Amino acid sequence: MKNRSLTKWLTLLLILTFALAGCSSNSSSGGSTKGNAAQEITYATTSKVVGLSPILTNDSVSSSVIEQVYETLFYRDSKTNEIKSLLAEKADNPDPNTWVITLKKGIKFQDGTEFNADAVKYTFDKIKDPKTAAPRASLLEPIKSIEVQDPQTVILKTEKPYGPMLAALTHSNAAIVSPTADKKQDLMKDPVGTGPFKFKAKENGEDIVLEANKDYWQGAPKLKKVTFKVVPEITTAVSMLQTGKVNFLDNVTAELLPRVEKLKNVNIEKKAGTPVYYLAFNMEKEPMNNPEFRKAVAYALDTKGYVNKLKGLGVESSSFIGPELFGYDKSSEDKAVKYDPEKAKEIVKANGFDKQQITLLAANTAGYMNMAEVFQAQLSEAGIKVKIETLEWGTYLEASQNGKFDLTVAGWSNVTGDGSELLFPRLHSKNAGSTNVGRYKNPELDKLIEASRSTVDQNERKELLKQANELVLSDLPVIPIYHGVASMASDKSVTGINLEPTGQWSLYKAERK
């Protein structure tokens, strides 16, 4: 009898032990979590990643992953707006055309390769090589030569002074790659950097899984696993956030903000941002290359009314260079064309712009599609017939770069925080057909942009950028719609995500409690 009783009690004890273990697993309601699952996090993205090489990509969706795996020589402190050292130890500028970059010691790539001056030279040479066709080669375009002085010192030489040099080196597309890995594998599919997380797998043909880099030079991150889960519908992503199937998402739309704000298990963070969203004209097509047509479109768009409906998720500004960027001048706002639907109708009627249909290209993300639909209606009221074409993110990027549109909704994150590095890639004739999606060519603007980059006198740069920005506002190759507010909604169990004004974020110090 004693043995049976003992057996019964042992069985009960085992059942209770397993039950308690089950209670400590990850909670879908977003409460306190313990165990291995506690240090796993899932991010919901509405678009597939285009690729995982910082050299060969140039889009915000890919950058979200890239910024966890790779690192740059410098970074911009989101609190002070100062440029600080990351992989670099310091930068010296002994003369206007020379930059001596001293690198930190003892850092290794995730494949064990040493981080050194040779790795920096390899990366920058590849970005600059025309054969590479790097989308953001313009970042390093002013650099004439890259020299290795010793393992910890690299010297950058320019033909002219390059004012935004350090700002350019903070850009995720200037992140340093492992030369060893790049020579033997496709970094678009299997990335190798120096960052806190390393690539683990691609699941379901689209979801990206990262794991902690235990040997990270600043100390291993607390999160053990990060999953970038593709959820095409933002409404579905919000439902998954509510139930705990995903732990955070960004770029909350104005339409869904009230719903997200009511979720008891969710925190919302907003931060005045650097991105600009705008309408771009294909300048190689009629009537987009007609100044009167562009003026009619500008008069027809109620951008202020649109921003008012964003519920604090956008900043109204008629300036292409936004309020958070170096080079912004508030007085330039007065130079922009103001909303006047009657003038728009007059110009449309007088020039016969109502006799043909225009195609408006937009990515199939919630924000881009909403802008397209709103402005389709406003242009229609002015008499301009508009058909919307929506494409999946990667296909949209390809179509816009190849000029397969009449008008397109576009965006630029302004990762450098510098006005020159908005105007040069987006509107300089050298980049027509790549980052200059509208293929705009204006010699006067080119000269102003080049001058703003070719001096280290920051006051002089501000004046040149003011002139360049006002030329854009008068010639209208683009029409600013609004400037971004970085936003993020996360489960209350998640802390430590560093949301940047660019809209990007770092998970290095993130954890689940």
Residue pairs with C-beta under 8 A, 6 or more apart in sequence:
24 34
24 35
25 33
25 35
25 37
26 33
26 35
26 37
26 38
26 40
26 244
27 33
27 244
27 493
28 243
28 244
28 245
29 243
29 244
29 265
30 244
30 265
30 266
30 491
30 492
30 493
31 265
31 493
32 493
32 513
33 493
33 512
33 513
36 224
38 493
38 512
38 513
39 222
39 223
39 224
39 225
39 511
39 512
40 223
40 224
40 225
40 226
40 227
40 512
41 223
41 225
41 226
41 227
41 247
41 248
41 494
41 507
41 510
41 512
42 226
42 227
42 229
42 245
42 246
42 247
43 64
43 226
43 227
43 228
43 229
43 246
43 247
43 248
43 249
44 229
44 231
44 237
44 240
44 241
44 246
44 248
44 249
45 61
45 64
45 228
45 229
45 230
45 231
45 249
46 230
46 231
46 232
46 233
46 234
46 237
46 365
46 366
47 61
47 230
47 232
47 363
47 364
47 365
47 392
47 393
47 394
48 61
48 206
48 230
48 392
48 393
48 394
49 61
49 62
49 64
49 65
49 206
49 208
49 228
50 57
50 59
50 61
50 62
50 393
50 394
50 397
51 57
51 62
51 188
51 189
52 62
52 65
52 66
52 69
52 187
52 188
52 189
52 190
52 191
52 199
52 208
53 66
53 177
53 186
53 187
53 188
53 191
54 66
54 70
54 172
54 173
54 174
54 175
54 177
54 193
55 123
55 126
55 127
55 132
55 134
55 173
55 177
55 187
56 132
56 134
56 135
56 187
56 188
57 63
57 66
57 135
57 173
57 188
58 135
58 136
58 173
58 435
59 393
59 397
60 411
60 413
60 503
60 504
61 393
63 172
63 413
63 415
63 504
64 228
64 504
64 505
65 191
65 208
65 210
65 228
66 172
66 175
66 191
66 193
67 172
67 175
67 195
67 504
67 505
67 506
68 195
68 196
68 197
68 210
68 226
68 506
68 507
68 508
69 110
69 191
69 192
69 193
69 195
69 197
69 198
69 199
69 210
70 172
70 175
70 176
70 177
70 191
70 193
70 194
70 195
71 86
71 87
71 175
71 176
71 193
71 194
71 195
72 86
72 87
72 169
72 170
72 171
72 172
72 174
72 175
72 176
73 85
73 86
73 87
73 88
73 101
73 103
73 120
73 169
73 174
73 176
74 83
74 84
74 85
74 86
74 88
74 91
74 166
74 169
74 170
75 83
75 84
75 86
75 170
76 82
76 83
76 84
76 167
76 170
76 416
76 417
77 83
77 84
78 271
78 498
78 499
78 500
78 501
81 417
83 166
83 167
83 170
85 91
85 104
87 103
87 104
87 107
87 115
87 176
87 194
88 101
88 102
88 103
88 104
88 169
89 102
89 103
89 104
89 152
90 101
90 102
91 99
91 100
91 101
91 102
91 166
92 99
92 100
92 102
93 99
93 100
93 456
94 100
96 161
96 456
97 157
97 158
97 159
97 160
97 161
98 155
98 156
98 157
98 158
99 155
99 156
99 157
99 158
99 165
100 149
100 153
100 154
100 155
101 120
101 153
101 154
101 155
101 156
102 152
102 153
103 115
103 116
103 117
103 120
103 151
103 152
103 153
103 154
104 115
104 152
104 217
105 152
106 217
107 114
107 115
107 194
107 217
108 114
108 115
108 194
108 215
108 217
109 115
109 119
109 178
109 180
109 181
109 192
109 193
109 194
110 178
110 192
110 193
110 194
110 195
110 198
110 213
110 215
111 178
111 180
111 181
111 192
113 119
113 178
113 179
113 180
113 181
113 192
114 151
115 176
115 194
116 151
116 152
117 148
117 149
117 150
117 151
117 152
117 153
117 154
118 148
118 151
118 179
119 176
119 177
119 178
119 179
120 146
120 154
120 176
121 146
121 147
121 148
121 154
122 177
122 179
122 182
123 174
123 175
123 176
123 177
123 179
124 140
124 143
124 146
124 156
124 174
125 146
126 132
126 134
126 177
126 182
127 134
127 136
127 137
127 139
127 140
127 173
127 174
128 134
128 137
128 140
128 141
128 143
130 137
134 173
135 173
135 434
135 435
136 171
136 173
136 174
136 425
136 435
138 424
138 425
138 428
138 430
138 431
138 435
139 168
139 171
139 173
139 174
139 416
139 421
140 168
140 174
141 424
141 430
142 158
142 159
142 160
142 162
142 165
142 453
142 454
143 156
143 157
143 158
143 162
144 157
144 158
144 159
145 156
145 157
146 154
146 155
146 156
146 157
147 154
147 155
147 156
147 157
148 154
148 155
149 155
156 165
158 165
160 453
160 454
161 454
161 455
161 456
162 168
162 453
162 454
162 456
163 420
163 452
163 453
163 454
163 455
163 456
163 457
163 458
163 461
164 416
164 418
164 420
164 421
164 453
167 326
167 416
167 417
167 418
167 421
168 174
168 416
168 418
168 421
170 415
170 416
170 417
171 415
171 416
171 421
172 415
172 504
173 415
175 193
176 193
176 194
177 187
177 191
177 192
177 193
178 192
178 193
180 192
181 187
181 190
181 191
181 192
182 192
185 192
189 202
190 199
191 199
192 198
192 199
194 216
194 217
195 213
195 216
195 508
196 212
196 213
196 216
196 218
196 220
196 221
196 507
196 508
197 210
197 211
197 212
197 213
197 221
197 223
197 226
197 507
198 210
198 211
198 212
198 213
199 208
199 209
199 210
200 209
200 210
200 211
200 225
201 208
201 209
202 208
202 209
203 209
203 227
204 230
206 230
207 227
207 228
207 229
207 230
208 227
208 228
209 225
209 226
209 227
209 228
210 225
210 226
210 227
210 228
211 224
211 225
211 226
212 220
212 221
212 223
212 224
212 225
213 220
213 221
214 220
218 508
221 507
221 508
221 509
221 510
222 496
222 509
222 510
222 511
223 507
223 510
223 511
223 512
226 507
229 246
231 237
231 240
231 246
232 364
234 249
234 253
234 256
234 366
235 256
237 246
237 249
238 249
238 252
238 256
238 259
238 260
238 489
240 246
241 247
241 248
241 249
241 260
241 263
241 266
241 489
241 491
242 263
242 265
242 266
244 265
244 491
247 490
247 491
247 493
247 494
247 512
248 488
248 489
248 490
248 491
248 494
248 497
249 488
249 489
249 490
250 486
250 487
250 488
250 489
250 499
250 503
250 505
251 365
251 366
251 367
251 487
251 503
252 260
252 268
252 313
252 487
252 488
252 489
253 313
253 366
253 367
253 370
254 309
254 310
254 311
254 313
254 314
255 366
255 370
256 366
257 268
257 311
257 313
258 311
260 266
260 268
260 489
261 268
263 489
265 491
265 492
266 489
266 490
266 491
266 492
267 489
267 490
267 491
267 492
268 487
268 488
268 489
269 487
269 488
269 489
269 490
269 499
270 312
270 313
270 485
270 486
270 487
271 485
271 486
271 487
271 499
271 500
271 501
272 315
272 323
272 324
272 485
272 486
272 501
273 315
273 324
273 483
273 484
273 485
273 486
273 501
273 502
273 503
274 322
274 324
274 325
274 413
274 414
274 415
274 417
274 483
274 484
274 501
274 502
274 503
275 322
275 411
275 412
275 413
275 414
275 483
275 484
275 486
275 502
275 503
276 320
276 322
276 411
276 412
276 414
276 422
276 480
276 482
276 483
276 484
277 314
277 367
277 371
277 409
277 410
277 411
277 480
277 481
277 482
277 483
277 484
278 320
278 409
278 410
278 411
278 412
278 478
278 479
278 480
278 481
279 297
279 301
279 375
279 407
279 408
279 409
279 410
279 478
279 479
279 481
280 400
280 407
280 408
280 410
280 437
280 438
280 477
280 478
281 288
281 289
281 294
281 297
281 406
281 407
281 438
281 440
281 476
281 477
281 478
282 288
282 403
282 405
282 406
282 407
282 408
282 438
282 439
283 289
283 438
283 439
283 440
283 441
283 477
284 403
284 439
285 406
287 293
287 351
287 353
287 356
288 294
288 406
288 407
290 351
291 475
291 476
292 347
292 351
292 353
293 347
293 351
293 353
294 475
294 476
294 477
294 479
295 337
295 347
295 476
296 343
296 344
296 347
296 348
296 351
296 353
296 382
296 384
297 344
297 379
297 382
297 384
297 407
297 476
297 479
298 336
298 337
298 476
298 479
299 337
299 338
299 339
299 340
299 341
299 343
299 344
299 347
299 382
300 339
300 341
300 344
300 378
300 379
300 381
300 382
300 384
301 339
301 375
301 378
301 379
301 479
301 481
302 339
302 341
302 378
303 316
303 318
303 339
303 479
303 480
303 481
303 482
304 316
304 339
305 339
306 314
306 371
306 374
306 375
306 481
306 482
307 314
307 315
307 316
307 482
308 316
310 482
310 485
312 485
313 485
313 487
314 482
314 483
314 484
314 485
315 322
315 323
315 482
315 483
315 484
315 485
316 482
316 483
317 323
317 333
317 480
317 482
317 483
318 333
318 336
318 337
318 338
318 473
318 480
319 328
319 329
319 332
319 333
319 336
319 469
319 473
319 480
320 422
320 423
320 469
320 472
320 473
320 478
320 480
321 327
321 328
321 329
321 332
321 419
321 422
321 423
321 465
321 469
322 328
322 414
322 480
322 483
323 330
323 483
324 414
324 417
324 483
324 501
325 414
325 417
325 418
325 419
325 422
326 417
326 418
326 419
326 458
326 461
326 462
326 465
327 418
327 419
327 420
327 452
327 461
327 462
327 465
327 466
327 469
328 419
328 469
329 462
329 465
329 466
329 469
331 466
332 466
332 469
332 470
332 473
335 470
335 473
335 474
336 473
336 480
337 473
337 476
341 378
341 381
341 382
344 382
344 383
345 381
345 382
345 383
347 353
348 354
348 382
348 383
348 384
349 383
353 383
353 384
354 383
354 384
354 385
356 385
357 385
357 386
357 387
358 379
358 384
358 385
358 386
358 387
358 406
358 407
359 386
359 387
359 388
359 389
359 405
359 406
359 407
360 372
360 375
360 376
360 386
360 387
360 388
360 389
360 405
360 406
360 407
360 408
360 409
361 389
361 390
361 391
361 396
361 399
361 400
361 404
361 405
361 406
361 407
361 408
361 409
362 368
362 369
362 371
362 372
362 388
362 389
362 390
362 391
362 396
362 408
362 409
363 369
363 390
363 391
363 392
363 393
363 396
363 397
363 409
364 390
364 391
364 392
364 393
364 396
365 393
368 409
368 411
369 388
369 390
371 409
371 481
372 388
372 390
372 409
373 388
375 386
375 409
375 481
376 386
376 388
379 386
380 386
386 407
389 405
390 396
391 399
399 405
400 408
400 410
400 437
401 433
401 434
401 435
401 437
402 433
403 433
403 437
403 439
408 437
408 438
409 481
410 437
410 478
411 484
412 422
412 425
412 426
413 502
413 503
413 504
414 421
414 422
414 502
415 502
415 504
417 501
417 502
419 452
419 465
419 468
419 469
420 449
420 452
420 453
420 461
420 465
423 445
423 449
423 452
423 465
423 468
423 469
423 472
424 430
424 431
424 449
424 453
425 431
425 435
425 436
426 435
426 436
426 437
426 478
427 436
427 438
427 440
427 442
427 445
427 449
427 472
427 477
427 478
428 436
428 445
428 446
428 449
428 450
429 436
429 440
429 441
429 442
429 443
429 446
430 436
430 446
432 439
432 440
432 441
433 439
438 477
438 478
440 477
440 478
442 471
442 475
442 477
444 471
445 468
445 471
445 472
445 475
448 464
448 467
448 468
448 471
449 468
451 464
452 461
452 464
452 465
452 468
455 461
455 464
472 478
484 503
486 499
486 500
486 501
486 502
486 503
488 497
488 499
488 505
490 497
491 512
493 512
493 513
494 510
494 511
494 512
495 510
495 511
495 512
495 513
496 509
496 510
496 511
497 505
497 506
497 507
497 509
497 510
498 505
498 506
498 508
498 509
498 510
499 505
500 506
